[in-house]
Amino acid sequence: MTNPTATLLISCPDQRGLVAKFANFIYSNGGNIIHADQHTDFAAGLFLTRIEWQLEGFNLPREFIAPAFNSIAQPLGAKWEIRFSDTVPRIAIWVSRQDHCLFDLIWRQRAKEFVAEIPLIISNHSNLKVVAEQFKIDFQHIPITKDNKSEQEAQQLELLRQYKIDLVVLAKYMQIVSADFISQFPQIINIHHSFLPAFIGANPYHRAFERGVKIIGATAHYATADLDAGPIIEQDVVRVSHRDEVDDLVRKGKDLERIVLARAVRSHLQNRVLVYGNRTVVFE
C-alpha cells in the first residue's frame, strides 16, 4: 500500500453505540476505513477495536487527529493510541551468544518482510560483533554483573535515546531486564522456549529430553517486571518423539523461536497488538 494510513487502537468499557461513534469520527472527517476489527471481552467488560483508514482526503491534518479524537474518547473512558503507516520504527536488538534470532530478524528486515530500521545491536558479550559488522549495524558491548547492573542499564537507556529507538527486541538476551528499566522503556519484546515454568534455568532442552516431553514450543511476549510473565503476543508448538535426541529438540526449538519472534515483531510493527491488563488482542 503506497497511500499512508492512520490506525487507532482503542479499549474502553463496553457500551452501546461504540462502533458507530468511532466510525462516524472518521466518516465525518472525510476518511475511508479500509480495515476494522473488534473484540468484546465480556469478563473484563471491555470493548477493543482496531480501525485503519486512508489519510488521503482526510480533512484533519495529522497533528489535529489526536486532540480531536480525544474529545470523543475521554467521555467514554477509552484508552487509545494512534499510529501512522509511513512512520518507520527503529529497533534495537539485544543478544547474548546465540545468533539464530538475530540473523532471522536482520534477514526479514532486509527482505522487507516488515518495515523498520535496525540501527543498533546491544550485547552483554562480544561474540556477535562480527554479525553487526557484516550488516553495518552499530554494536555496543555492555557486560552486566550484579555489581554494575544499574550503571550499565543507565548506559543502555542513554543509547536508546541517542539512537531514537522505538522498540527493543530481546533476541535471546540472557539477562534479566530490571523493573526500573522497563518502567522507563516499556516497549520490549522477549522470546523464550516453552518449557517455562517447568524447566527453568540452564539446559532446559536436556531436562525436557530426560522428562520425555512430546511437545516443544516458543512464546513471544512483552517484557514486564514479572519475569517471563508479560502479555503474550505469539506462540507456536511442534511435536517431538522418542526418536528425537537433544540436538533435535534444540534445532526444532530454535526454528520455532525464529518464527514466533518474527510474527510477534511484525504484529507489533503493523500496530495489530492491543494490550489490556496482562493480556493482548492480536488483530489479524
Phi, psi and chi 1 to 4 in degrees:
 res  aa     phi    psi   chi1   chi2   chi3   chi4
   1 MET       -  124.7 -174.5 -175.0  -58.5      -
   2 THR   -92.6  -30.7   56.2      -      -      -
   3 ASN   -77.2  130.7  -65.6  -33.7      -      -
   4 PRO   -67.5  151.1   22.8  -32.2      -      -
   5 THR  -128.0  162.7   64.1      -      -      -
   6 ALA  -115.3  145.8      -      -      -      -
   7 THR  -129.5  129.6  -61.3      -      -      -
   8 LEU  -105.1  130.4  -83.2  167.9      -      -
   9 LEU  -111.0  120.5  -70.7  167.2      -      -
  10 ILE  -131.9  136.7  -49.3  164.5      -      -
  11 SER  -132.5  136.5   65.6      -      -      -
  12 CYS  -158.8  162.5   67.5      -      -      -
  13 PRO   -55.8  133.8  -25.9   35.1      -      -
  14 ASP   -66.5  135.7 -170.8   29.6      -      -
  15 GLN  -162.6  167.2   53.5 -160.4  -76.5      -
  16 ARG   -70.3  146.2  -63.5  177.2 -173.3  -87.6
  17 GLY    84.5    6.4      -      -      -      -
  18 LEU   -65.9  -45.2  -69.1  174.1      -      -
  19 VAL   -58.6  -43.9  173.2      -      -      -
  20 ALA   -64.2  -42.1      -      -      -      -
  21 LYS   -62.2  -47.7  -78.3 -176.0  170.7   67.6
  22 PHE   -68.8  -42.6  -60.9  146.4      -      -
  23 ALA   -66.2  -38.0      -      -      -      -
  24 ASN   -66.8  -32.3 -173.1   62.3      -      -
  25 PHE   -58.2  -43.8  167.2   75.2      -      -
  26 ILE   -73.0  -44.7  -62.7  167.1      -      -
  27 TYR   -62.0  -44.1  169.3   74.8      -      -
  28 SER   -67.8  -18.1   62.9      -      -      -
  29 ASN  -103.5   15.8  -72.9  -68.3      -      -
  30 GLY    82.5   17.4      -      -      -      -
  31 GLY   -87.8  154.6      -      -      -      -
  32 ASN  -116.2  109.4  178.8   39.0      -      -
  33 ILE   -72.9  129.2  -64.6  174.3      -      -
  34 ILE  -111.2  -22.1   57.2  173.5      -      -
  35 HIS  -144.0  136.5  -64.5  -67.3      -      -
  36 ALA  -147.7  130.4      -      -      -      -
  37 ASP  -141.8  154.1 -157.5  -10.3      -      -
  38 GLN  -152.9  159.4   65.2 -166.4   58.5      -
  39 HIS  -151.9  140.2  171.5   68.1      -      -
  40 THR  -113.7  121.2  -58.4      -      -      -
  41 ASP   -93.8   98.1 -173.9  -33.2      -      -
  42 PHE   -67.2  -33.4  -69.2  102.4      -      -
  43 ALA   -64.6  -39.1      -      -      -      -
  44 ALA   -88.7  -12.0      -      -      -      -
  45 GLY    68.7   32.9      -      -      -      -
  46 LEU  -118.7  142.9  -77.7  177.0      -      -
  47 PHE  -107.0  130.4  174.7   81.1      -      -
  48 LEU  -127.7  136.1  -51.2  107.9      -      -
  49 THR  -149.8  153.0 -174.1      -      -      -
  50 ARG  -124.7  124.1  178.0 -172.2 -171.7  -87.5
  51 ILE  -128.2  126.1  -52.2  173.0      -      -
  52 GLU  -122.0  133.8 -176.5  177.1    4.1      -
  53 TRP  -141.1  158.2   72.9   95.7      -      -
  54 GLN   -75.5  137.8  -67.8  174.6  -42.9      -
  55 LEU   -82.3  -21.6  -73.3  170.9      -      -
  56 GLU   -63.1  123.5 -176.3  178.1    2.4      -
  57 GLY    84.8   -3.5      -      -      -      -
  58 PHE   -74.5  134.2 -163.7   61.5      -      -
  59 ASN   -74.3  -25.7  -63.1  -29.4      -      -
  60 LEU   -91.2  129.3  -67.9  175.8      -      -
  61 PRO   -61.2  155.2  -20.2   31.8      -      -
  62 ARG   -53.5  -42.6  -65.7 -171.8 -169.6 -157.5
  63 GLU   -69.7  -13.1   61.8  -88.8   22.5      -
  64 PHE   -99.9   -9.9  -66.2  149.2      -      -
  65 ILE   -65.7  -47.8  -63.5  175.4      -      -
  66 ALA   -60.6  -52.3      -      -      -      -
  67 PRO   -63.5  -33.3   14.6  -26.4      -      -
  68 ALA   -67.3  -43.3      -      -      -      -
  69 PHE   -69.8  -33.1 -178.2   74.0      -      -
  70 ASN   -61.5  -30.8 -166.9   53.3      -      -
  71 SER   -65.4  -23.7   65.8      -      -      -
  72 ILE   -88.1  -41.9  -64.2  171.1      -      -
  73 ALA   -71.3  -37.5      -      -      -      -
  74 GLN   -61.1  -46.9 -164.5  168.1   18.7      -
  75 PRO   -63.5  -20.8  -20.6   32.3      -      -
  76 LEU   -87.7   -4.5  -60.7  172.5      -      -
  77 GLY    69.3   30.5      -      -      -      -
  78 ALA   -86.8  144.1      -      -      -      -
  79 LYS  -103.4  137.2  -62.8  179.2 -179.3  178.7
  80 TRP  -154.6  158.7   58.8  -82.6      -      -
  81 GLU  -137.5  149.8  -56.2  171.6   55.7      -
  82 ILE  -124.1  138.0 -172.6  164.4      -      -
  83 ARG  -133.4  151.3  -62.0  -74.4 -176.8  -93.5
  84 PHE  -117.5  136.0  -60.3  103.9      -      -
  85 SER   -68.3  -24.0   63.3      -      -      -
  86 ASP   -93.0    7.8   54.4   -0.6      -      -
  87 THR   -85.9  119.4  -60.7      -      -      -
  88 VAL   -92.9  111.7 -179.8      -      -      -
  89 PRO   -68.2  155.3  -16.4   30.4      -      -
  90 ARG  -115.9  125.9  -67.4  168.3   63.1   82.1
  91 ILE  -110.1  137.1  -61.4  174.3      -      -
  92 ALA  -108.8  126.3      -      -      -      -
  93 ILE  -100.2  127.0  -58.0  177.2      -      -
  94 TRP  -106.7  132.5  -68.5   21.2      -      -
  95 VAL  -138.2  167.4  -68.2      -      -      -
  96 SER  -117.5  -99.8  -71.9      -      -      -
  97 ARG  -109.4  -27.4  -70.0 -170.0  174.9   94.2
  98 GLN   -79.1  139.1  -61.7 -177.6   49.8      -
  99 ASP  -113.1   -3.0   60.2   10.6      -      -
 100 HIS   -66.5  -41.0   56.6  -70.8      -      -
 101 CYS   -73.0  -34.9  -73.0      -      -      -
 102 LEU   -61.3  -52.8  173.5   62.6      -      -
 103 PHE   -58.1  -42.1  -89.1  119.4      -      -
 104 ASP   -63.7  -44.9 -172.5   75.6      -      -
 105 LEU   -65.4  -41.7  -72.1  171.3      -      -
 106 ILE   -63.5  -44.6  -65.8  172.9      -      -
 107 TRP   -60.8  -45.2 -179.5   87.3      -      -
 108 ARG   -65.8  -36.4  -68.6  177.6 -170.4  -86.1
 109 GLN   -68.1  -41.1 -175.1  -99.0  -13.2      -
 110 ARG   -67.6  -31.3  -63.1  -62.8  170.2   97.1
 111 ALA   -83.0    1.9      -      -      -      -
 112 LYS    63.7   31.5  -57.9 -172.2 -174.6  -55.5
 113 GLU   -71.5  -25.7  -73.6 -165.0   11.9      -
 114 PHE  -143.5  153.9   53.3   75.5      -      -
 115 VAL   -94.9  112.3  178.1      -      -      -
 116 ALA  -170.2  162.8      -      -      -      -
 117 GLU  -108.8  145.8  -63.5  175.7   -2.4      -
 118 ILE  -122.6   86.2  -55.1  176.2      -      -
 119 PRO   -89.2   -8.4   31.7  -33.1      -      -
 120 LEU  -147.9  135.6  177.3   63.9      -      -
 121 ILE  -121.8  129.9  -63.5  171.2      -      -
 122 ILE  -117.2  137.7  -68.2  177.6      -      -
 123 SER  -144.4  148.4 -179.8      -      -      -
 124 ASN   -87.7    2.1   57.3  -35.6      -      -
 125 HIS  -133.2  162.5  -62.8  -80.7      -      -
 126 SER   -97.0   -0.6   60.3      -      -      -
 127 ASN   -56.3  -39.4  -54.4   56.6      -      -
 128 LEU   -96.1   14.1  -60.9 -179.1      -      -
 129 LYS   -60.9  -34.6 -177.2  177.4 -179.1  179.7
 130 VAL   -62.5  -33.1   63.5      -      -      -
 131 VAL   -67.5  -44.4  177.9      -      -      -
 132 ALA   -59.8  -42.5      -      -      -      -
 133 GLU   -65.2  -38.8  -67.7  172.5  -16.0      -
 134 GLN   -59.0  -38.4  176.8 -177.1  -10.5      -
 135 PHE  -102.8    9.0  -68.9   98.8      -      -
 136 LYS    57.6   47.1  -63.2 -179.5  172.7   55.3
 137 ILE  -113.1  135.6  -59.3  172.2      -      -
 138 ASP   -62.1  137.7  -71.2   -8.5      -      -
 139 PHE  -121.9  130.3 -176.8   89.1      -      -
 140 GLN  -122.6  119.6  -66.2  -72.5  -23.3      -
 141 HIS   -93.1  114.1  175.5 -145.4      -      -
 142 ILE  -127.9   88.6  -56.4  179.2      -      -
 143 PRO   -66.0  143.6   21.6  -29.7      -      -
 144 ILE  -120.6  130.5  -56.0  -74.8      -      -
 145 THR  -129.2  169.1   68.7      -      -      -
 146 LYS   -65.1  -21.2   63.5  179.1 -178.9  179.7
 147 ASP   -87.0  -25.0  -63.1  -39.7      -      -
 148 ASN  -115.9    9.0   71.3    1.5      -      -
 149 LYS   -57.3  -45.6 -171.7  175.9 -176.2   67.5
 150 SER   -62.0  -45.4  177.6      -      -      -
 151 GLU   -66.4  -40.1  -67.0   81.6    1.8      -
 152 GLN   -70.1  -36.2  -62.1  -62.7   67.9      -
 153 GLU   -67.0  -33.6  -74.9 -164.3  -23.0      -
 154 ALA   -62.7  -39.2      -      -      -      -
 155 GLN   -65.6  -40.8 -176.5 -179.2  -14.5      -
 156 GLN   -61.9  -43.6  -69.5  168.4  -28.1      -
 157 LEU   -61.6  -39.9  -77.0  167.5      -      -
 158 GLU   -64.1  -39.3  179.9   57.3   31.1      -
 159 LEU   -63.8  -40.1  -74.7  168.5      -      -
 160 LEU   -61.8  -37.1  -61.7 -174.8      -      -
 161 ARG   -69.2  -45.1  -75.1 -170.4  -76.3  -92.0
 162 GLN   -60.5  -40.9  -70.8  177.9   13.4      -
 163 TYR   -90.2    3.2  -77.0   81.9      -      -
 164 LYS    53.6   51.1  -61.4  179.1  179.7  178.8
 165 ILE   -78.8  136.0  -62.5  -59.8      -      -
 166 ASP   -99.5  -28.9  -59.6  -64.1      -      -
 167 LEU  -144.1  134.3  174.2   68.3      -      -
 168 VAL  -104.6  131.5  167.3      -      -      -
 169 VAL  -114.7  116.9  179.6      -      -      -
 170 LEU   -84.8   92.0  -54.2  179.0      -      -
 171 ALA   -93.2   72.3      -      -      -      -
 172 LYS    68.4   45.6  -55.4  -59.0  -68.5 -177.0
 173 TYR   -86.8  110.2  179.0   68.8      -      -
 174 MET   -92.0   52.6  -51.1  -52.0  -71.8      -
 175 GLN  -138.9  148.9  -76.6  -74.9  -32.9      -
 176 ILE   -81.7  127.2  -63.6  172.9      -      -
 177 VAL   -87.1  128.9 -179.8      -      -      -
 178 SER   -70.3  157.9   73.4      -      -      -
 179 ALA   -62.2  -35.8      -      -      -      -
 180 ASP   -64.1  -41.5 -179.5   62.5      -      -
 181 PHE   -62.2  -47.2 -175.8  100.5      -      -
 182 ILE   -63.5  -34.4  -65.7  170.5      -      -
 183 SER   -65.0  -27.9   69.7      -      -      -
 184 GLN   -90.3  -26.9  -62.8 -178.0   66.9      -
 185 PHE  -142.0   88.5 -167.1   96.3      -      -
 186 PRO   -84.2   -9.5   28.5  -33.7      -      -
 187 GLN   -83.0   79.6  -64.5  -67.6  -28.8      -
 188 ILE  -134.0  129.6  -55.4  172.2      -      -
 189 ILE  -112.1  133.1  -65.7  176.8      -      -
 190 ASN  -119.2  154.1 -171.8   26.6      -      -
 191 ILE  -128.0  138.5 -177.1   72.4      -      -
 192 HIS  -152.5  164.8   59.5   71.7      -      -
 193 HIS   -68.5  168.1   55.0   74.5      -      -
 194 SER   -89.0    4.3   65.7      -      -      -
 195 PHE   -83.0   -2.3  -60.7  135.3      -      -
 196 LEU   -78.4  142.3  -62.2  173.2      -      -
 197 PRO   -93.3    8.7   34.2  -35.2      -      -
 198 ALA   -66.0  -40.6      -      -      -      -
 199 PHE  -125.1   78.8  -55.2  115.9      -      -
 200 ILE   -84.7  164.3   61.6  175.0      -      -
 201 GLY    85.3 -157.6      -      -      -      -
 202 ALA   -76.7  154.8      -      -      -      -
 203 ASN    54.1   49.6  -59.2  -43.2      -      -
 204 PRO   -64.5  -32.1   25.0  -35.3      -      -
 205 TYR   -69.6  -36.2  -74.7   96.1      -      -
 206 HIS   -64.1  -41.9  -70.6   76.1      -      -
 207 ARG   -70.9  -35.3  -64.9  171.6   62.7 -164.0
 208 ALA   -67.9  -38.1      -      -      -      -
 209 PHE   -62.6  -44.1  173.0   78.8      -      -
 210 GLU   -64.3  -30.6  -67.5  165.8   -1.4      -
 211 ARG   -80.8  -15.6 -178.7   66.1  179.0   80.3
 212 GLY    75.8   39.0      -      -      -      -
 213 VAL   -63.1  153.4  -58.9      -      -      -
 214 LYS  -111.3  -12.0  -56.7  -54.5 -178.8 -170.3
 215 ILE  -136.3  134.7  -65.6  176.8      -      -
 216 ILE  -124.8  162.0   62.5  172.6      -      -
 217 GLY  -166.1 -168.0      -      -      -      -
 218 ALA  -146.4  152.3      -      -      -      -
 219 THR  -132.0  131.4  -64.7      -      -      -
 220 ALA  -113.1  133.1      -      -      -      -
 221 HIS  -150.2  163.2   62.5   90.6      -      -
 222 TYR   -75.3  140.8  -71.1  112.5      -      -
 223 ALA   -76.3  137.9      -      -      -      -
 224 THR  -135.2  178.2   64.4      -      -      -
 225 ALA   -64.2  -25.2      -      -      -      -
 226 ASP   -84.9  112.3  -64.7  -36.1      -      -
 227 LEU   -55.4  125.0  179.3   63.5      -      -
 228 ASP    57.2   25.5  -66.5  -36.1      -      -
 229 ALA  -126.0   19.5      -      -      -      -
 230 GLY   -78.1  173.6      -      -      -      -
 231 PRO   -57.5  126.2  -23.4   33.3      -      -
 232 ILE   -80.6  132.7  -65.7  169.7      -      -
 233 ILE  -100.4  -43.4  -51.0  168.9      -      -
 234 GLU  -152.3  145.8 -178.4   64.4   55.1      -
 235 GLN  -146.5  157.7  -67.0  178.0  -59.9      -
 236 ASP  -158.5  162.0 -152.8  -13.9      -      -
 237 VAL  -138.7  162.0  -63.5      -      -      -
 238 VAL  -142.4  145.1   64.5      -      -      -
 239 ARG   -79.9  146.8  -67.0 -164.3   64.5   84.4
 240 VAL  -127.0  163.8  -64.3      -      -      -
 241 SER  -133.9 -179.6   77.5      -      -      -
 242 HIS   -65.0  -17.9   57.1  -82.5      -      -
 243 ARG   -79.0  -16.4  -62.9 -173.8 -177.0  -83.4
 244 ASP   -79.9  130.6  -71.7  -49.7      -      -
 245 GLU   -90.3  178.0  -58.8  -67.1  -20.9      -
 246 VAL   -58.0  -42.9  172.0      -      -      -
 247 ASP   -60.1  -35.9  -71.8  -13.6      -      -
 248 ASP   -66.7  -42.0  -62.1  -50.6      -      -
 249 LEU   -62.0  -42.9  -90.8   62.0      -      -
 250 VAL   -62.3  -45.1  171.4      -      -      -
 251 ARG   -61.7  -47.2  171.2  178.4   51.9   80.8
 252 LYS   -65.7  -36.9  -69.1 -179.6  178.3 -177.8
 253 GLY   -64.6  -42.1      -      -      -      -
 254 LYS   -65.1  -39.9  -74.3 -176.0  175.2 -179.1
 255 ASP   -57.7  -46.0  -74.9  -14.7      -      -
 256 LEU   -65.9  -40.9  -77.2  175.9      -      -
 257 GLU   -59.8  -41.9  -72.5  171.8  -10.4      -
 258 ARG   -59.4  -50.7  -79.2 -170.9  -76.8 -102.0
 259 ILE   -66.5  -47.0  -66.5  168.6      -      -
 260 VAL   -64.4  -43.1  168.3      -      -      -
 261 LEU   -64.3  -42.8 -178.3   58.0      -      -
 262 ALA   -61.4  -43.0      -      -      -      -
 263 ARG   -61.7  -43.5  -71.1  175.1 -175.5  165.0
 264 ALA   -64.5  -45.4      -      -      -      -
 265 VAL   -62.9  -42.9  169.7      -      -      -
 266 ARG   -62.2  -44.6 -173.2 -175.7  -60.3  111.6
 267 SER   -61.8  -40.8  -66.8      -      -      -
 268 HIS   -63.8  -46.9  176.6   93.7      -      -
 269 LEU   -66.9  -28.4  -65.5  176.2      -      -
 270 GLN   -88.7   10.2  -67.7  178.8  -13.3      -
 271 ASN    57.7   46.2  -53.1  -52.6      -      -
 272 ARG  -108.8    0.7  -61.8 -174.0  179.4  -82.1
 273 VAL  -109.9  124.5 -174.5      -      -      -
 274 LEU  -117.7  118.8 -156.8  162.5      -      -
 275 VAL   -96.2  132.8  178.2      -      -      -
 276 TYR  -143.3  125.5   66.1  107.5      -      -
 277 GLY    61.8 -129.9      -      -      -      -
 278 ASN  -108.0   27.7 -159.6   43.1      -      -
 279 ARG  -125.6  168.4  -58.9 -173.0   64.3 -175.1
 280 THR  -133.8  154.3   63.4      -      -      -
 281 VAL  -112.4  126.2  169.5      -      -      -
 282 VAL  -111.3  105.7 -177.6      -      -      -
 283 PHE   -79.0  133.2  -65.9  108.0      -      -
 284 GLU   -77.5      -  -61.7  -64.8  -29.1      -
